Amino acid sequence: MSVLRCANAAKRNIGSDTLYIGDSVAGQIMPYNGKNVLTSNGSVYAVGNYLLVDDALSNNPDITTVIYMSIPQVIGHKFERRRTWNNFVKPFWLPENVERLDSTVTDKLDKYPASWAQLFIPVKFLPISEVDMENGVKKPLDVLSPFAIHWLQRLNELCEERNVAFRIASPPVARNAVAESNDWSAMRQQVPGTGLEELFEMYFRSIASYPDSMLKDRMHWKREFVEADREEMIARMMAGISTK
């Protein structure tokens, strides 16, 4: 399980003062390395990344900066999605994690009795079909769900408590996505009053766009394009979250 490897790596020495986490688009430009780059996928959500960061900080007192990379279409995901079961429940729903979670997770999982069986490690590897928690109710991709806001706040608070700088940054997006969302206007209007204003000011600044012709699907880039422009993509993203 690709997400499980991130969960395991977060409990080891990362060998760096900076931890990078994020979705699968982030993983294209900064691939998982088993050390300080623990990129996974969007269905890990901010809550799964909260657990990764908490473990990494507990095992790596030298970490000074955490950078969470996720495109706008993903960073605002709600919890009730088709991919939640395999990418969050199986790798993260463990006895040692329950006390670190809250009702935003447990109340939702209470609706699925099979989730409690997932607390036992052997069950996670049984050929049980993925549970579709979405039930056909989709969320617009240009807004933040209350669930996403809550766990971004908790991530920010966790880093503040540990005296660690926290940043959110966006991997590159397609130009058409910027146009269709009116430059993420709905999401921008949600930020005031969340306590995340400074983080999102830098986040929106970090968004770079490229031609849709370079996409291989709705959100991910063609490999040859990434290989040719990787350094530029990273530099543009990091420039947006720089405080210098």
VOTORNU-112579 format. One record per residue: residue number from 1; residue in three letters; x, y, z of N, C-alpha, C in turn. Coordinates in steps of 0.001 Angstrom, whole numbers, plus 500000, padded with zeros to 6 digits. Example, Ala and Ser with C-alpha at 12.3 -4.5 7.8 and 13.67 -1.06 7.14 Angstrom:
2
ATOM  pos  code   neast  nnorth     nup  caeast  canorth    caup   ceast  cnorth     cup
ATOM    1   ALA  513190  494310  507800  512300   495500  507800  513200  496700  507800
ATOM    2   SER  512850  497750  507080  513670   498940  507140  512900  500030  507870
***
This chain:
244
ATOM  pos  code   neast  nnorth     nup  caeast  canorth    caup   ceast  cnorth     cup
ATOM    1   MET  500847  498801  500000  500000   500000  500000  500883  501250  500000
ATOM    2   SER  500751  502096  498987  501627   503250  498857  501459  504242  499998
ATOM    3   VAL  500242  504371  500532  500023   505296  501644  500641  504738  502915
ATOM    4   LEU  500556  503437  503086  501119   502799  504274  502618  503031  504370
ATOM    5   ARG  503310  503073  503239  504745   503326  503288  505037  504725  503833
ATOM    6   CYS  504164  505689  503546  504330   507035  504111  504138  507008  505617
ATOM    7   ALA  503110  506280  506063  502835   506187  507494  504010  505563  508231
ATOM    8   ASN  504628  504559  507635  505781   503917  508263  507004  504825  508235
ATOM    9   ALA  507228  505507  507121  508398   506373  506989  508346  507549  507951
ATOM   10   ALA  507145  508034  508264  507001   509182  509166  507470  508861  510578
ATOM   11   LYS  507575  507588  510894  507995   507176  512236  509501  506955  512328
ATOM   12   ARG  510199  507217  511211  511655   507038  511185  512352  508386  511047
ATOM   13   ASN  513665  508360  511072  514462   509571  510878  514357  510010  509421
ATOM   14   ILE  513936  511251  509180  513763   511709  507799  515039  512326  507233
ATOM   15   GLY  516023  512604  508096  517306   513099  507622  517288  514495  507050
ATOM   16   SER  516371  515333  507507  516262   516698  506982  515524  517571  507981
ATOM   17   ASP  515694  518893  507846  514938   519800  508710  513629  520243  508058
ATOM   18   THR  513369  519763  506837  512140   520125  506120  511398  518869  505680
ATOM   19   LEU  510114  518808  506012  509261   517680  505631  508284  518134  504558
ATOM   20   TYR  508214  517390  503460  507287   517674  502370  506224  516579  502323
ATOM   21   ILE  504967  516985  502320  503848   516060  502209  502925  516581  501115
ATOM   22   GLY  502036  515728  500602  501138   516261  499587  500440  515210  498751
ATOM   23   ASP  499715  515699  497754  498883   514848  496912  499684  514238  495760
ATOM   24   SER  498988  513561  494853  499673   512852  493772  500248  513783  492711
ATOM   25   VAL  499691  514983  492557  500294   515946  491634  501601  516450  492233
ATOM   26   ALA  501596  516696  493533  502845   517038  494219  503854  515914  494060
ATOM   27   GLY  503364  514671  494124  504243   513521  493975  504863  513406  492596
ATOM   28   GLN  504250  514029  491601  504854   514031  490268  506105  514897  490233
ATOM   29   ILE  506029  516045  490888  507182   516949  490824  508160  516726  491975
ATOM   30   MET  507670  516181  493091  508535   515816  494209  508149  514408  494652
ATOM   31   PRO  508693  513390  494000  508293   512012  494286  508666  511570  495703
ATOM   32   TYR  507855  510701  496249  508120   510077  497549  509531  509505  497558
ATOM   33   ASN  510274  509760  498648  511634   509217  498739  511880  508394  500002
ATOM   34   GLY  510834  508205  500815  510998   507411  502026  511699  508136  503141
ATOM   35   LYS  512044  509388  502895  512744   510198  503902  511916  511444  504202
ATOM   36   ASN  512335  512574  503613  511664   513837  503935  510598  514240  502922
ATOM   37   VAL  510398  513438  501885  509327   513700  500918  508330  512544  501009
ATOM   38   LEU  507215  512791  501686  506207   511757  501910  504925  512092  501157
ATOM   39   THR  505066  512365  499869  503907   512646  499027  503129  511355  498785
ATOM   40   SER  501801  511477  498751  500953   510294  498611  499837  510563  497600
ATOM   41   ASN  498623  510830  498076  497524   511177  497174  496487  512015  497912
ATOM   42   GLY  495567  512578  497158  494606   513516  497729  493627  512915  498699
ATOM   43   SER  493432  511594  498646  492472   510953  499543  493066  510603  500901
ATOM   44   VAL  494285  511034  501133  494865   510997  502483  494319  512186  503276
ATOM   45   TYR  493990  513255  502545  493392   514462  503126  494340  515145  504121
ATOM   46   ALA  493923  516310  504575  494710   517006  505596  494771  516190  506877
ATOM   47   VAL  493727  515399  507159  493704   514618  508399  494777  513530  508385
ATOM   48   GLY  494920  512813  507275  495968   511809  507194  497342  512432  507256
ATOM   49   ASN  497486  513580  506618  498762   514280  506665  499040  514839  508056
ATOM   50   TYR  497987  515173  508796  498158   515569  510195  498834  514443  510972
ATOM   51   LEU  498368  513219  510776  498952   512079  511481  500397  511855  511051
ATOM   52   LEU  500681  512007  509754  502057   511876  509273  502959  512914  509919
ATOM   53   VAL  502494  514154  509948  503301   515238  510520  503508  515034  512013
ATOM   54   ASP  502457  514656  512712  502570   514421  514153  503621  513349  514439
ATOM   55   ASP  503586  512262  513689  504573   511198  513876  505976  511675  513517
ATOM   56   ALA  506098  512374  512399  507415   512833  511964  508027  513810  512963
ATOM   57   LEU  507219  514728  513483  507741   515690  514456  508132  515000  515756
ATOM   58   SER  507387  513993  516146  507697   513265  517378  508998  512494  517256
ATOM   59   ASN  509330  512068  516054  510537   511271  515841  511697  512052  515248
ATOM   60   ASN  511460  513319  514933  512500   514145  514302  512483  515546  514893
ATOM   61   PRO  513091  515734  516055  513061   517049  516703  513779  518149  515927
ATOM   62   ASP  514535  517774  514892  515262   518777  514110  514422  519377  512984
ATOM   63   ILE  513217  518881  512768  512362   519464  511723  511994  520893  512097
ATOM   64   THR  512204  521809  511163  511862   523216  511388  510741  523702  510472
ATOM   65   THR  510493  522951  509383  509505   523399  508396  508730  522210  507836
ATOM   66   VAL  507419  522388  507717  506554   521398  507072  505847  522082  505911
ATOM   67   ILE  505939  521498  504725  505296   522058  503538  504301  521044  502981
ATOM   68   TYR  503035  521431  503005  501934   520583  502526  501549  521063  501137
ATOM   69   MET  501740  520205  500131  501529   520574  498733  500281  519881  498185
ATOM   70   SER  499340  520678  497712  498098   520105  497188  497435  521112  496266
ATOM   71   ILE  496965  520649  495123  496311   521564  494188  494946  521986  494738
ATOM   72   PRO  494419  523130  494301  493139   523622  494827  491979  522640  494651
ATOM   73   GLN  491987  521861  493578  490894   520913  493347  490890  519774  494358
ATOM   74   VAL  491987  519620  495095  492150   518494  496013  492205  518927  497471
ATOM   75   ILE  492827  520049  497749  493058   520456  499137  491753  520623  499914
ATOM   76   GLY  490661  520898  499220  489380   521118  499892  488478  519911  499978
ATOM   77   HIS  488984  518728  499643  488148   517522  499623  487375  517304  500929
ATOM   78   LYS  486165  516827  500793  485409   516334  501947  485882  514913  502265
ATOM   79   PHE  485455  514385  503419  485868   513051  503852  485083  511944  503153
ATOM   80   GLU  483815  512218  502859  482931   511188  502307  483158  511041  500805
ATOM   81   ARG  484179  510257  500472  484518   510040  499069  484781  508557  498824
ATOM   82   ARG  484725  508173  497561  484889   506759  497200  486258  506219  497590
ATOM   83   ARG  487285  507046  497529  488647   506561  497760  489076  506650  499222
ATOM   84   THR  488204  507105  500093  488563   507268  501504  488932  505942  502160
ATOM   85   TRP  488204  504892  501825  488386   503608  502514  489812  503074  502353
ATOM   86   ASN  490273  502992  501116  491601   502418  500876  492740  503364  501216
ATOM   87   ASN  492504  504657  501129  493602   505609  501279  493678  506293  502633
ATOM   88   PHE  492584  506245  503394  492649   506759  504764  492311  505686  505791
ATOM   89   VAL  491162  505037  505636  490713   504087  506662  491711  502947  506842
ATOM   90   LYS  492092  502295  505760  492992   501144  505893  494361  501517  506473
ATOM   91   PRO  495032  502545  505977  496361   502838  506529  496367  503594  507853
ATOM   92   PHE  495340  504383  508158  495405   505279  509315  494437  504955  510450
ATOM   93   TRP  493401  504173  510174  492413   503883  511218  492968  502763  512090
ATOM   94   LEU  493748  503159  513095  494458   502246  513982  494193  502640  515427
ATOM   95   PRO  494288  501699  516367  494033   502037  517776  494863  503218  518268
ATOM   96   GLU  496138  503277  517866  497002   504361  518351  496670  505711  517730
ATOM   97   ASN  495862  505713  516665  495496   506975  516022  494136  507502  516455
ATOM   98   VAL  493286  506637  516987  491915   507042  517312  491892  508247  518239
ATOM   99   GLU  492742  508255  519259  492726   509355  520228  493237  510657  519632
ATOM  100   ARG  493927  510587  518505  494416   511810  517857  493390  512381  516882
ATOM  101   LEU  492357  511626  516608  491307   512076  515704  490166  512678  516512
ATOM  102   ASP  489119  513099  515859  487981   513686  516572  486687  513326  515859
ATOM  103   SER  485607  513950  516273  484280   513580  515767  484101  513845  514278
ATOM  104   THR  484937  514697  513690  484824   514925  512248  485150  513663  511460
ATOM  105   VAL  485880  512755  512096  486194   511458  511488  485341  510350  512094
ATOM  106   THR  485338  510259  513418  484676   509121  514075  483168  509096  513834
ATOM  107   ASP  482532  510259  513820  481084   510282  513573  480748  509752  512184
ATOM  108   LYS  481610  510041  511230  481368   509565  509863  481618  508064  509755
ATOM  109   LEU  482667  507585  510419  482974   506161  510345  481981  505321  511141
ATOM  110   ASP  481338  505927  512136  480318   505203  512906  479176  504712  512018
ATOM  111   LYS  478983  505366  510891  477913   504975  509974  478258  503707  509195
ATOM  112   TYR  479519  503279  509308  479991   502111  508571  480579  501107  509563
ATOM  113   PRO  479769  500164  510055  480244   499202  511057  481535  498492  510658
ATOM  114   ALA  481736  498298  509362  482949   497608  508907  484209  498389  509248
ATOM  115   SER  484065  499688  509498  485253   500493  509794  485909  500069  511099
ATOM  116   TRP  485122  499644  512073  485695   499270  513366  486499  497988  513264
ATOM  117   ALA  486149  497116  512336  486968   495918  512109  488339  496295  511574
ATOM  118   GLN  488408  497466  510897  489673   497908  510323  490696  498315  511388
ATOM  119   LEU  490273  498411  512634  491226   498709  513706  492184  497540  513927
ATOM  120   PHE  491821  496377  513424  492658   495191  513598  493488  494967  512334
ATOM  121   ILE  494789  494973  512477  495711   494928  511346  495408  493812  510344
ATOM  122   PRO  495193  492547  510758  494981   491489  509755  493812  491760  508815
ATOM  123   VAL  492781  492429  509320  491596   492694  508495  491937  493595  507317
ATOM  124   LYS  492913  494475  507488  493254   495437  506444  493741  494761  505168
ATOM  125   PHE  494219  493536  505295  494786   492857  504135  493851  491806  503543
ATOM  126   LEU  492637  491741  504061  491652   490846  503482  491098  491442  502188
ATOM  127   PRO  490707  490620  501227  490183   491127  499948  488751  491640  500079
ATOM  128   ILE  488582  492650  500936  487260   493242  501134  487089  494404  500157
ATOM  129   SER  485948  494469  499526  485710   495539  498562  485784  496904  499231
ATOM  130   GLU  486267  497875  498481  486335   499237  498980  484923  499756  499255
ATOM  131   VAL  484753  500433  500373  483459   501009  500737  483341  502393  500111
ATOM  132   ASP  482305  502612  499337  482087   503912  498705  481328  504805  499672
ATOM  133   MET  482031  505748  500293  481409   506641  501267  480781  507862  500610
ATOM  134   GLU  480986  508004  499309  480494   509194  498615  479001  509115  498321
ATOM  135   ASN  478532  507939  497976  477109   507728  497678  476574  508692  496627
ATOM  136   GLY  477410  508995  495668  476972   509812  494552  476876  511298  494816
ATOM  137   VAL  477186  511745  496033  477098   513171  496372  478483  513787  496253
ATOM  138   LYS  478704  514531  495199  480023   515111  494956  480080  516559  495436
ATOM  139   LYS  481300  517031  495700  481535   518401  496130  482197  519169  494988
ATOM  140   PRO  481833  520424  494771  482548   521217  493776  484046  521230  494079
ATOM  141   LEU  484862  521252  493040  486305   521170  493232  486970  522521  493440
ATOM  142   ASP  486179  523588  493532  486792   524907  493702  486459  525522  495055
ATOM  143   VAL  486060  524686  496032  485747   525192  497371  486400  524302  498424
ATOM  144   LEU  486471  524831  499647  486994   524090  500788  485834  523498  501575
ATOM  145   SER  485867  522217  501837  484851   521619  502699  485123  522030  504142
ATOM  146   PRO  484111  522059  505003  484349   522325  506432  485360  521347  507027
ATOM  147   PHE  485326  520103  506554  486266   519078  507009  487702  519482  506684
ATOM  148   ALA  487928  519957  505463  489274   520368  505053  489752  521562  505870
ATOM  149   ILE  488886  522540  506066  489266   523715  506860  489661  523289  508267
ATOM  150   HIS  488860  522430  508873  489117   521980  510245  490488  521328  510378
ATOM  151   TRP  490830  520435  509450  492100   519719  509587  493290  520541  509132
ATOM  152   LEU  493093  521503  508274  494165   522461  507986  494444  523305  509224
ATOM  153   GLN  493394  523686  509924  493572   524428  511176  494331  523592  512197
ATOM  154   ARG  493988  522328  512305  494663   521460  513269  496125  521238  512880
ATOM  155   LEU  496390  521105  511599  497772   520988  511144  498566  522233  511505
ATOM  156   ASN  497971  523389  511258  498626   524652  511577  498887  524762  513076
ATOM  157   GLU  497901  524397  513877  498047   524461  515337  499117  523491  515832
ATOM  158   LEU  499150  522300  515247  500158   521310  515625  501564  521856  515398
ATOM  159   CYS  501775  522452  514240  503100   522994  513931  503432  524179  514831
ATOM  160   GLU  502456  525021  515107  502690   526145  516016  503091  525649  517398
ATOM  161   GLU  502425  524605  517883  502737   524051  519205  504156  523496  519262
ATOM  162   ARG  504657  523004  518134  506003   522411  518089  507048  523422  517613
ATOM  163   ASN  506640  524686  517454  507550   525731  516964  508141  525382  515595
ATOM  164   VAL  507284  524881  514734  507673   524494  513380  506905  525355  512389
ATOM  165   ALA  507596  525874  511381  506935   526667  510344  506080  525752  509471
ATOM  166   PHE  504863  526179  509190  503949   525404  508349  503552  526229  507139
ATOM  167   ARG  503618  525613  505968  503224   526273  504732  502343  525329  503917
ATOM  168   ILE  501396  525902  503194  500662   525137  502191  501003  525731  500831
ATOM  169   ALA  501247  524868  499869  501655   525304  498536  500908  524483  497500
ATOM  170   SER  500771  525047  496314  500065   524332  495250  501027  523882  494161
ATOM  171   PRO  501007  522604  493808  501671   522169  492580  500999  522862  491396
ATOM  172   PRO  501588  522781  490223  501013   523481  489072  499641  522949  488668
ATOM  173   VAL  498837  523844  488117  497492   523492  487654  497347  523882  486185
ATOM  174   ALA  496322  523345  485557  496054   523668  484158  495409  525048  484050
ATOM  175   ARG  495711  525742  482978  495178   527098  482791  493655  527102  482729
ATOM  176   ASN  493084  526070  482149  491630   526016  482063  490996  525923  483450
ATOM  177   ALA  491670  525246  484390  491147   525137  485757  491113  526497  486434
ATOM  178   VAL  492119  527309  486163  492151   528662  486718  490995  529479  486157
ATOM  179   ALA  490772  529367  484858  489695   530126  484216  488324  529664  484697
ATOM  180   GLU  488114  528354  484762  486809   527822  485162  486445  528189  486597
ATOM  181   SER  487448  528313  487451  487199   528645  488858  487242  530145  489113
ATOM  182   ASN  487445  530921  488035  487621   532366  488191  488745  532640  489184
ATOM  183   ASP  489872  531976  488948  491055   532096  489806  490720  531754  491256
ATOM  184   TRP  489927  530696  491430  489590   530153  492751  488874  531180  493624
ATOM  185   SER  488005  531964  492996  487337   533054  493713  486471  532551  494863
ATOM  186   ALA  485745  531434  494668  484894   530915  495745  485729  530477  496938
ATOM  187   MET  486836  529818  496673  487716   529374  497752  488331  530567  498479
ATOM  188   ARG  488734  531567  497740  489324   532763  498352  488343  533423  499325
ATOM  189   GLN  487059  533397  498978  486052   534031  499832  485797  533246  501115
ATOM  190   GLN  486193  531978  501143  485988   531157  502337  487054  531369  503406
ATOM  191   VAL  488190  531887  503033  489352   531916  503933  489228  532911  505083
ATOM  192   PRO  488749  534137  504864  488674   535089  505980  487893  534531  507167
ATOM  193   GLY  488465  534681  508347  487822   534202  509561  488206  532796  509971
ATOM  194   THR  489038  532136  509167  489443   530764  509490  490723  530705  510316
ATOM  195   GLY  491456  531812  510372  492767   531785  511011  493851  531283  510073
ATOM  196   LEU  493479  531034  508826  494421   530508  507837  494752  531543  506762
ATOM  197   GLU  494425  532798  507050  494543   533841  506031  495966  533975  505478
ATOM  198   GLU  496951  534027  506350  498333   534199  505893  498799  532989  505085
ATOM  199   LEU  498411  531807  505539  498787   530592  504819  498207  530585  503417
ATOM  200   PHE  496940  530962  503281  496312   530923  501965  496757  532078  501077
ATOM  201   GLU  497167  533178  501674  497727   534251  500850  498950  533733  500102
ATOM  202   MET  499812  533012  500820  500988   532424  500180  500590  531282  499255
ATOM  203   TYR  499605  530513  499663  499156   529374  498855  498701  529826  497469
ATOM  204   PHE  497824  530805  497424  497333   531270  496127  498459  531889  495295
ATOM  205   ARG  499429  532467  495980  500580   533043  495289  501452  531950  494671
ATOM  206   SER  501395  530765  495237  502269   529676  494769  501735  528960  493535
ATOM  207   ILE  500490  529247  493157  499871   528516  492043  500435  528988  490706
ATOM  208   ALA  501049  528073  489984  501509   528343  488620  500650  527517  487667
ATOM  209   SER  500359  528070  486514  499520   527347  485551  500287  527076  484263
ATOM  210   TYR  499920  525972  483629  500560   525550  482387  499480  525125  481397
ATOM  211   PRO  499830  525017  480115  498828   524677  479097  498153  523330  479359
ATOM  212   ASP  496867  523267  479092  496111   522032  479269  496649  520899  478391
ATOM  213   SER  497295  521249  477294  497830   520233  476380  498907  519378  477032
ATOM  214   MET  499454  519846  478154  500489   519097  478861  499911  518114  479881
ATOM  215   LEU  498585  518116  480047  497942   517202  480993  497828  515795  480411
ATOM  216   LYS  497900  514779  481289  497604   513410  480855  496201  512988  481294
ATOM  217   ASP  495643  513715  482289  494250   513536  482695  493762  514889  483201
ATOM  218   ARG  492735  514924  484010  492175   516212  484429  493132  517032  485289
ATOM  219   MET  494030  516373  486015  494856   517085  486986  496346  516781  486883
ATOM  220   HIS  496699  515609  486381  498098   515186  486371  498772  515524  485046
ATOM  221   TRP  500090  515655  485117  500865   516088  483964  501525  514912  483253
ATOM  222   LYS  501775  515092  481967  502516   514097  481202  503925  513980  481774
ATOM  223   ARG  504405  512745  481825  505701   512510  482459  506823  513288  481790
ATOM  224   GLU  506833  513315  480463  507917   514000  479765  507913  515499  480051
ATOM  225   PHE  506729  516063  480253  506632   517486  480587  507205  517747  481971
ATOM  226   VAL  506857  516895  482923  507381   517053  484281  508892  516892  484290
ATOM  227   GLU  509396  515889  483587  510840   515650  483573  511590  516850  483008
ATOM  228   ALA  511016  517497  482009  511682   518636  481377  511590  519904  482211
ATOM  229   ASP  510481  520071  482959  510235   521341  483648  510175  521219  485167
ATOM  230   ARG  510610  520096  485710  510487   519852  487150  511094  520975  487995
ATOM  231   GLU  512316  521353  487694  512998   522359  488517  512267  523698  488487
ATOM  232   GLU  511775  524070  487310  511025   525326  487207  509729  525244  488007
ATOM  233   MET  509042  524110  487924  507790   523937  488659  508013  524077  490161
ATOM  234   ILE  509045  523419  490656  509343   523489  492090  509717  524905  492488
ATOM  235   ALA  510556  525546  491675  511010   526903  491997  509843  527880  492045
ATOM  236   ARG  508920  527786  491093  507774   528698  491074  506863  528464  492275
ATOM  237   MET  506675  527203  492631  505835   526884  493781  506457  527412  495067
ATOM  238   MET  507737  527169  495259  508407   527580  496487  508548  529095  496581
ATOM  239   ALA  508671  529760  495442  508762   531224  495459  507493  531832  496035
ATOM  240   GLY  506369  531197  495781  505101   531720  496272  504964  531687  497775
ATOM  241   ILE  505613  530723  498426  505480   530599  499884  506683  531161  500623
ATOM  242   SER  507591  531785  499879  508758   532386  500518  508355  533642  501282
ATOM  243   THR  508936  533830  502448  508664   535036  503236  509754  536073  503051
ATOM  244   LYS  510719  535794  502182  511829   536734  501959  511402  537835  501005
***
